[in-house]
Amino acid sequence: MYSFKVVTTPQEMVARFANAMPAKWSGYLEILKENRELDILGFYEFIQKLENKDAEEIRKAKRITNPQNLDMYFGICG
């Protein structure tokens, strides 16, 4: 961007990047906007928050139990 003489503040870059995010991030981004965190985050901190949220979602998905076949335990045959 500097080679094209485009000068932006870190907050403008974060805002533009946030606006370009896919719809799955809209809820989390709204929370950041409501808490006014989006206004004070630098680009690196914003990326870190997104990566942490993504890792948290992956951990939550792994914790969801798979439905078990009760027939296996009780010997009920169909």
C-alpha positions as CSV (number, residue, x, y, z in Angstrom):
1,M,0.0,0.0,0.0
2,Y,2.9,2.3,0.7
3,S,4.1,2.0,-2.9
4,F,0.8,3.4,-4.1
5,K,1.0,6.2,-1.5
6,V,-2.1,5.0,0.3
7,V,-1.9,6.0,4.0
8,T,-4.3,4.5,6.5
9,T,-4.4,4.2,10.2
10,P,-4.3,0.8,11.9
11,Q,-7.9,1.3,13.0
12,E,-9.0,1.9,9.4
13,M,-7.2,-1.3,8.3
14,V,-8.9,-3.3,11.1
15,A,-12.3,-1.8,10.2
16,R,-11.9,-2.6,6.5
17,F,-10.7,-6.1,7.2
18,A,-13.6,-6.7,9.6
19,N,-16.1,-5.5,6.9
20,A,-14.6,-8.0,4.5
21,M,-14.9,-11.0,6.9
22,P,-17.3,-13.8,6.0
23,A,-20.8,-14.0,7.5
24,K,-19.8,-16.6,10.1
25,W,-17.8,-13.9,11.9
26,S,-20.5,-11.3,12.1
27,G,-21.7,-12.2,15.6
28,Y,-18.2,-12.0,17.0
29,L,-17.4,-8.8,15.2
30,E,-20.6,-7.2,16.6
31,I,-19.5,-8.1,20.1
32,L,-16.2,-6.4,19.4
33,K,-17.9,-3.3,18.0
34,E,-20.3,-3.1,21.0
35,N,-17.4,-3.4,23.5
36,R,-15.5,-0.7,21.5
37,E,-12.6,-3.1,21.2
38,L,-12.6,-2.9,17.4
39,D,-11.7,0.8,17.7
40,I,-8.6,0.3,19.8
41,L,-7.2,-2.9,18.4
42,G,-4.2,-2.9,16.1
43,F,-4.1,-5.2,13.1
44,Y,-1.9,-7.8,14.8
45,E,-4.1,-7.8,17.9
46,F,-7.2,-8.1,15.8
47,I,-5.8,-11.1,13.9
48,Q,-4.8,-12.7,17.3
49,K,-8.4,-12.3,18.6
50,L,-9.7,-14.0,15.4
51,E,-7.3,-16.9,15.7
52,N,-8.1,-17.4,19.4
53,K,-11.8,-17.3,18.6
54,D,-11.3,-19.9,15.8
55,A,-9.3,-22.1,18.1
56,E,-12.0,-21.8,20.8
57,E,-14.7,-22.8,18.3
58,I,-12.6,-25.9,17.2
59,R,-12.3,-26.9,20.9
60,K,-16.0,-26.5,21.4
61,A,-16.7,-28.7,18.4
62,K,-14.5,-31.4,19.7
63,R,-16.3,-31.5,23.0
64,I,-19.6,-32.2,21.5
65,T,-20.3,-35.9,22.1
66,N,-21.2,-38.2,19.4
67,P,-24.5,-40.1,19.8
68,Q,-23.8,-43.6,21.0
69,N,-25.5,-46.8,19.9
70,L,-27.3,-48.0,23.1
71,D,-28.0,-51.4,21.5
72,M,-24.3,-52.2,21.8
73,Y,-24.5,-51.8,25.6
74,F,-27.9,-53.4,26.3
75,G,-27.9,-56.1,23.7
76,I,-31.2,-55.0,22.2
77,C,-31.5,-56.4,18.7
78,G,-33.9,-54.9,16.3
